[in-house]
Amino acid sequence: MDLDYEALLNRYALVLLDSRGFSRETYRAYVNDIRDFITFMSEHQAGIPDRRMVRSYMLRLRTRYNRTSVNRKLSAIKGFFSFVMRSTGVPMNPFGHVRSLKQRDSLPKFLSHDEMFDLIDTVDDPRDRAIIELFYSTGIRVGEAEAMKCCDVDVNKGFIMVIGKGSKQRHVPIGTRALHVIGSYLKTRGINDPIYCTEPLFLNSRGGPMRSRSIRRIVYQWSLHAALAKHVSPHVIRHTFASHMLDAGADLRSIQEMLGHVSLSTTQRYTHLSVDKLMDVYDKAHPKAKEG
């Protein structure tokens, strides 16, 4: 059976937009994951992939990506072939028998206070400083920052409005320093009062809206300038925001609301970081901690 996979992907992409409620970031990732497998099939001149091809592709994924990425790609491809089955009469999902990889329990990576302040102090570009200050002050996701408009920053009330996963809106507090830095950046664009401006909050060098990939690259490049011995991404700064808030006494429910987590159990991962830090301080400070 000859199938036009590109046409099927274009139709399935509309289904993802209409029914799954994905963020822009997740939507693009799913489409790219599926397109990568279509390219793989084309390279092997396959119409409908058999088990041998599926095994070959899964082996390729496992040698190139971590478990989280492999599972996301598998979910994307499974969903696509379920759509292909419904649309074309293909009798079975070639990935239907493939199980997701078990996830290792790993704690989020984050920066210390000194590392975070060193990163911020290193940045001398107004736009890039505004990006990093925004992430650390609010803990928002990179896709949420990409989607923000100038009018989403409420300077008077000290809040920003973001659109999270599932197209859910939430209001997140933002610190005075971050507001000042963002305001300084916007003034370089001739914007004195962002509440009336519907332009994208961050623009690239060509005057277009910045995409998530560019934002990630900027954060990483400045972390190299700051000589941090860690791979820093917007998500690492998100974890840093949450762990620093918890250390300072913020309650889990408030952090959950600010991060946009659906489940409190997702936010509870940060309590492990706090407990580990507490035990480290105890072992170093208590005179009886290491006796016996």
C-alpha positions in Angstrom: 0.0 0.0 0.0 1.4 3.3 -1.1 0.7 6.1 1.4 1.3 9.8 1.1 2.8 10.3 4.5 3.4 14.1 4.1 -0.2 14.7 3.3 -1.3 12.5 6.2 1.1 14.4 8.5 -0.4 17.7 7.4 -3.9 16.5 8.3 -2.7 15.0 11.6 -1.0 18.3 12.5 -4.4 19.9 12.4 -5.8 17.2 14.7 -3.0 17.9 17.1 -3.8 21.6 17.1 -7.6 21.1 17.5 -7.9 18.3 20.0 -4.7 17.8 22.0 -4.2 21.3 23.5 -0.5 21.1 23.1 1.8 24.1 23.7 3.5 25.5 20.6 6.8 23.9 21.8 5.2 20.4 22.2 3.2 20.7 19.0 6.4 21.5 17.0 8.3 18.7 18.7 5.6 16.1 17.8 5.5 17.2 14.2 9.3 17.1 13.9 9.4 13.7 15.6 6.9 12.2 13.1 8.6 13.9 10.1 11.9 12.4 11.2 10.4 8.9 11.1 8.9 9.6 7.7 12.3 10.6 6.4 13.7 7.3 8.0 11.1 5.3 6.1 11.9 7.1 2.9 15.6 6.4 3.2 14.7 2.7 3.6 12.1 2.8 0.8 9.4 1.4 3.1 5.7 1.8 2.6 4.3 0.4 5.9 7.1 -0.2 8.5 7.5 -3.8 9.7 8.8 -4.9 13.1 12.4 -5.1 11.8 12.3 -1.4 10.8 10.6 -0.4 14.0 13.3 -2.2 16.0 16.0 -0.5 13.9 14.5 3.0 14.5 14.0 2.5 18.2 17.7 1.4 18.5 18.7 4.6 16.7 16.6 6.7 19.1 18.1 5.0 22.2 21.6 5.6 21.0 21.0 9.3 20.3 18.5 10.6 22.9 17.7 10.3 26.6 14.7 8.3 27.8 12.4 11.3 28.1 13.0 12.3 24.5 12.7 8.7 23.3 9.3 8.3 25.0 8.0 11.6 23.6 9.0 10.6 20.1 7.4 7.2 20.6 4.2 8.8 21.8 4.2 11.1 18.7 4.7 8.3 16.2 2.2 6.0 17.9 -0.4 8.7 17.8 0.3 9.4 14.1 0.0 5.8 13.1 -3.3 5.4 15.0 -4.5 8.3 12.9 -3.2 6.6 9.7 -5.1 3.4 10.7 -8.4 5.4 11.0 -7.8 7.3 7.8 -6.5 4.7 5.4 -7.5 1.3 6.6 -4.0 0.2 7.6 -4.8 -2.9 9.7 -2.5 -2.3 12.6 -0.2 0.2 14.3 3.4 -0.8 13.6 4.4 0.8 16.9 1.5 -0.5 18.9 3.6 -3.2 20.6 6.5 -0.9 21.6 6.5 0.0 25.3 7.8 3.3 26.7 11.1 3.2 28.4 11.1 3.2 32.2 12.2 6.6 33.6 15.0 6.9 36.1 14.1 9.0 39.1 16.3 12.0 38.6 16.2 15.3 40.5 15.9 18.5 38.5 19.2 20.3 37.8 19.4 23.9 39.2 21.9 26.7 39.8 23.1 27.9 43.2 22.4 31.5 44.2 25.9 32.5 43.3 25.8 30.8 39.9 22.5 32.4 39.0 23.7 35.9 40.0 27.0 35.4 38.1 25.0 34.5 35.0 22.8 37.5 35.3 25.7 39.9 36.0 27.5 38.6 32.9 24.8 39.5 30.5 25.3 43.0 29.0 22.8 42.9 26.1 19.5 44.5 27.1 17.3 41.9 25.3 19.2 38.9 26.6 19.4 40.3 30.1 15.6 40.8 30.0 15.1 37.1 28.8 17.2 35.7 31.7 15.7 38.0 34.3 12.2 37.0 33.1 13.0 33.3 33.5 14.5 33.6 36.9 11.9 36.0 38.2 8.9 33.9 37.1 9.9 30.3 36.3 8.0 30.3 33.1 8.7 27.8 30.2 10.6 28.7 27.1 7.5 28.2 24.9 5.6 30.5 27.2 8.2 33.2 26.8 8.2 32.8 23.1 4.4 33.4 22.9 4.4 36.5 25.1 3.4 39.9 23.8 4.5 43.2 25.3 1.0 43.8 26.6 1.3 40.6 28.7 3.6 42.5 31.1 1.5 44.5 33.6 4.1 46.9 35.0 1.6 48.5 37.4 0.3 45.3 39.1 3.6 43.4 38.9 2.2 40.4 37.0 2.7 38.8 33.6 0.1 36.8 31.7 1.3 33.6 30.1 -0.4 30.9 28.0 0.7 27.5 29.3 0.1 23.9 28.3 -3.4 23.2 27.1 -3.8 26.9 26.2 -4.5 27.7 29.8 -3.8 31.3 30.9 -2.3 32.1 34.2 -1.0 35.2 35.9 2.5 35.0 37.5 4.1 37.6 39.8 7.2 39.2 38.5 9.9 41.0 40.5 10.7 44.7 40.4 14.2 44.2 39.1 13.0 42.0 36.2 10.3 44.5 35.3 12.9 47.3 35.3 15.2 45.3 33.0 12.4 44.4 30.6 11.2 48.0 30.6 14.8 49.1 29.7 14.9 46.7 26.8 11.5 47.8 25.5 12.6 51.4 25.6 15.4 50.5 23.2 12.5 49.6 20.8 10.6 52.8 21.5 8.0 51.2 23.7 7.4 53.2 26.9 4.1 51.6 28.0 3.9 47.9 27.0 0.3 47.5 28.1 -0.9 49.0 24.8 1.6 47.1 22.6 0.7 43.8 20.9 4.2 43.2 19.4 6.1 40.0 20.5 7.9 40.7 23.8 11.2 39.5 22.3 12.4 40.2 18.8 15.3 38.6 16.9 18.0 40.6 15.0 15.7 40.7 11.9 12.8 42.2 13.8 10.8 39.0 13.9 9.5 37.1 16.9 12.1 35.1 18.7 11.7 31.3 18.7 12.4 28.9 21.5 15.5 27.5 19.8 17.0 31.0 19.7 16.1 31.7 23.3 17.7 28.4 24.4 20.9 29.3 22.4 21.1 32.7 24.0 20.8 31.3 27.6 23.4 28.6 26.8 25.9 31.1 25.2 25.7 33.5 28.2 26.3 30.6 30.6 29.5 29.9 28.7 30.5 33.5 29.1 29.8 33.2 32.8 32.1 30.1 32.9 29.4 28.0 34.7 30.4 24.4 34.9 26.8 23.3 33.9 24.7 23.1 30.8 22.3 25.9 31.4 18.9 26.1 29.6 15.7 28.0 30.3 14.4 24.8 31.9 17.4 24.7 34.3 16.5 28.3 35.3 12.9 27.3 35.8 14.1 24.6 38.2 16.4 27.2 39.9 13.4 29.5 40.4 11.4 26.8 42.0 14.2 25.5 44.3 15.2 29.0 45.4 11.5 29.9 46.2 11.2 26.7 48.2 14.4 27.4 50.1 13.1 30.9 51.0 9.9 29.5 52.5 7.4 29.5 49.7 4.7 26.9 50.0 4.2 24.1 47.4 0.8 25.2 46.3 2.0 28.7 45.4 4.9 27.3 43.5 2.6 24.9 41.7 0.4 27.8 40.6 3.3 29.9 39.4 4.9 27.1 37.4 1.6 26.0 35.9 1.8 22.4 37.1 -1.4 20.5 36.8 -0.4 18.0 39.5 1.1 18.9 42.9 3.2 15.7 42.7 5.2 17.3 39.9 6.0 20.3 42.1 6.9 18.0 45.0 10.1 17.0 43.2 11.6 20.2 44.5 11.2 19.1 48.2 13.8 16.5 47.6 16.3 19.2 46.6 15.4 21.1 49.8 15.8 18.0 52.0 19.1 17.1 50.4 20.4 20.6 51.0 19.1 20.5 54.6 20.9 17.2 55.3 24.1 18.6 53.8 24.0 21.6 56.1 23.2 19.4 59.1 26.1 17.0 58.4 28.5 19.9 58.1 27.3 21.9 61.0 26.1 19.6 63.8 29.0 18.5 66.1 27.5 15.0 66.7 26.4 14.4 63.1 29.3 12.1 62.1 30.0 10.4 65.4 29.9 6.6 65.5 
